[in-house]
Structures are given as C-alpha cells and as structure tokens.
Amino acid sequence: MGFIGFIAEILVLGGVGCGIAANIAVVTTCDVLVLGGNNGKIGPWRADYRGSGCQTWHKEETTMDDWILNMARACSMMALCFACIFLFFLLFKQCLCPLPCSQPIMDITGTLTNISLALVWPIIRSSVCDRYGCSWGGGYTALLLTQIFYLVASVFTRCMREPRYERRKEEREQEKVEKAEAPKPKEEETPKDIEAPEEAPEEPKREWYDSVKSTSKGAEVPNEAKKQWYEEED
C-alpha cells in the first residue's frame, strides 16, 4: 500500500480514537436536545429538567419516555461498546500480533457502530419533543462528529498498509535476498611461483698451502714450486 496505506492507517486510528471521545461526550452530555418553554435540556442518559442540574435520568422515574427515547439511549451506549471492540482488534492487528478473524470482526463492529449511532438521531421525534417541542443543542455537534469519525474509520480499514509484523518479516526476507545476490569479494590472487635464478656455483675456496705433499714426507716445497701450483689452480 505504501504511502496511501500509511495515510489510511492514520485515518482509521485517528477516526476511531476521536469517535470514541465524541461518543463519550454524547453519552455524558445533557444538552443533545433543548426543550421548548425553558423546560430544560435532555440527552440519551442525562437531563437538566427545569434547572435541576445535569443528572442521570432513569426511565422508571419518568412518564415521558417512549420506545424512541429508549432506543436512542441504548444505541448510544452500544455504539461506544462496538467502537471499543473495533479499536481493540485494530491495535492488535496493526501493532502487536494477529488475532483470529481480526478483519471480519473489524468490518462487523465498524458497521454495527455506525448503525447504532444512526439510531440515536430519531431522538428528536420522541414523545418528550412532541409535548414540549425540541431543538438540537450543543450535543448535536458531538453526535455529528461521532458519526463522521466512525464512518471514516470503518471505510478505510481495507486500505491500511500491512501490519507491522508482516512488514518486518518482508524486510528480513528482503535483506536475505540482497545478501544472497550481493557479489562476493574476489579472492586475492596469489602470485605464481617465480623461479629463482640459479645461483652460480661457488668458486672453491682457494686453499693456500704453506706446504704440500712431496715424495718425501715433511719436505718443504720451494717458493718457486708453490708459485707454479697456484698458477695451475687459477
């Protein structure tokens, strides 16, 4: 995937992270809807009824709940749970180690997250709005951003680059191939044996005799005879 896969991975990780943060804001806020007639504000889980403060409301304590309000209440929490599962498998798939059926689970949870959050929007048609009249409050922005973030994250999951462990495996294999294809250094050629020139035979050392053999043992040779012998040796 290269650079495009890297951008897709950032979009998915950033989208699901920001989506979870915005989803928490939707669940905890009490001004998704502003009731008419200064009757307060209401959200899927918290409400500020006539200035009583932002408090968690329970459907057993009010007669104004209906199936649309209950659906929005449940689906806002379901979207958050599905998004957390999506993020869990995403981090393991891309950064740590593969889990069984990671990609199918991410596809399913991403789809269910968007469907669940889409079912929060009909809250403006609940019975409380029929009685008091409603308009979107500050929580509307958080709800809209959550929907956009989850949609981006679920769309680009198939465009991400290969997981980290696969990239490292490919790099190791590539290094092995490069080492195998690299030319081996040439061995230094040993010079051929050079025949040494034949040494000239040493001249026999001239032995200077002070005396030579003679017919008579121990007789000295005259100097003239010595000179003649030396010349013959030369």
ABEGO torsion letter per residue (X at the ends): XEAAAAAAAAAAAAAAAAAAAAAAAAAABAAABBBBGGAEBBBAABBBBGGAEBBBBBAAABAABBAAAAAAAAAAAAAAAAAAAAAAAAAAAAABBBBBGAAAAAAAAAAAAAAAAAAAAAAAABAAAAAAEBBBBAAAAAAAAAAAAAAAAAAAAAABBBBAAAAAAAAAAAAAAAAAABBBBBBBBBBBBBBBBBBBBBBBBBBBBABBBBABBGBBBBAAAAAAAAAAAX
